[in-house]
């Protein structure tokens, strides 16, 4: 029986992605893995990390990692072995290894020359990136958006992330406030048309769509990804370890549980608690000394957890594919309406 995915392999430490680059992320990943194969850093027959491991390690969308591996298989660098995983092909394409090593030397020599001239590697790489041909971006206007989540710390963090990444002016609202106000005052829902887009997560998409039923404002559901350090620490815990999960509210804890489950951490046992329920926290601490805690819960429990308890902070961020999805939605909103066909 093969070992669990979450504990099997660690991606090569040299793998990096630059989300600011004009080069698509799957192309960056594919090029780096191919380079490792061509230079012998990844030997024929060696197993490569799974899609989930690559996605978690690099904090990218699983579909992006899957696309990179699929293209490498099509080109003959990787091969899939049913029931076992993906491996470097026994006979990957030849003739390119020398070229790859030559490119390595060229990069090393160029960076060394830049250093001697007084430039840092970061300055050199940033300047090189500006020389690459990129499409001329059209200056986008700021679109009014509404972000809806179940707690203030996360909805505030999401607003900061979205406004930093996209031309958005973001307002905030809690799910419970939306559903209650929609129930009491139907005219409140009609005011939502003033927003170019309403943003929530997959955990709350059904609640938000039900509250906004009949309105034409687009609703976008985003995936969130747990902080990579949290996932790595959890993957290191021994088989059968009981881990406490605690957020500010029971609904938040259920969302945290879904994040743990979606990360494939099936070797862990979980016990749930809510920071607004002291009894549940006491029961959790009787079962474990390892606790995954949201920022909101950590603030509420400050000074109450025993010093023997290991607290692992869980900070969710918006998945990069979600950012790209929103960028596409905004581009469509900014397009002039097409003339009706005669």
Steps between C-alpha positions, in 0.01 A plus 500: 500500500653837402561756772251784549525790261544755776815327629658360188724756332625853548529707179854608409597804705609690189148523356366855503225691322480873436137609489597846374668357189337520158588129461202280600555315828453154345769584244738609777441175689528284189824669392661456842410132531620434145824681581551283811453190285730617221780592741472172693370653823195277454624156396317261262262285698475740795154581623373857476262665747127475450284778365371573849850513647627736230194721536535516877876551495489782244160637605357471151176361365498117462382538140813704426728228642303230319537682168879526540536128580264398219702695241824346628345155458390585146856611417649179638672633812261335747297184505203395710500160668145402604462457872853625569530858382696707247866434426780645289504300177767230478607653170404869495569698181875523445725760343379787716698429815813666368297802391336524843836486677629766261206722590581444868855621442381800299263608778766448770760695303257784427392528863864501611582774250204705624621455857846627410342809346319568825153366416312251716347184354154644569581819309635303206201263485250784533666686213514185287129445559420847370678414174269205434222574249173544681158609385427865567260500791203731480457719805198362681251701699424406859185291525281514808483155660346343809681224690285275719643255755410357840743696721659845501869401511473295181274740312744781586801296388327406175424867433867589542610217269247585231566875501875433482461264202210645302343837409226463763343723764377240750222527758453231767203310642442192714293213363263510797438873447426447131249220560328684785469832315385325182229325702379821669532747212476385135591851380843453660574215258408719202772741609758230425483594130722793593789256527689379197560164668420323826777276633479217751658157554376157398403439862229769478410520132159333544401735785604808305328394177181415691498846661561672164258286301362681199765772492732537201821588686766233433595289804849344499599220738868475584705215639733572789826330584642442846839644582762259365690490830181380670457215252865399517492486880182293500643259242795435732283382790500123568224269382192524724593830666197677642491866399265764634339741255366822646361818342297789632168337411377143436450580130859622474623178660303295247668700222840428654415130511416508128838660430680222689297233323555652154878503567491119528615489863311178565761368745377746765211474741317826568301641788308821444448799728378857482665787682157632603421169673735446801367150560597386150849646548544313830385176337744555211794558735421175682554314172805671349793732554519607131255768393442664163365844574361786290610856570158582635504205741858568606401851604206370705707225666808714566647404838260208558680220314755304709867556406529129415257542209652542153299766319513487120358815344274452200480803272302446183587692186322524167606238248692644204259346251224696672689823444536413131129414481405837646737676261315338208161597646611863536635503144159387371323765708725764345429391143265728301162340430471334163252636250193281460493293182251617241 
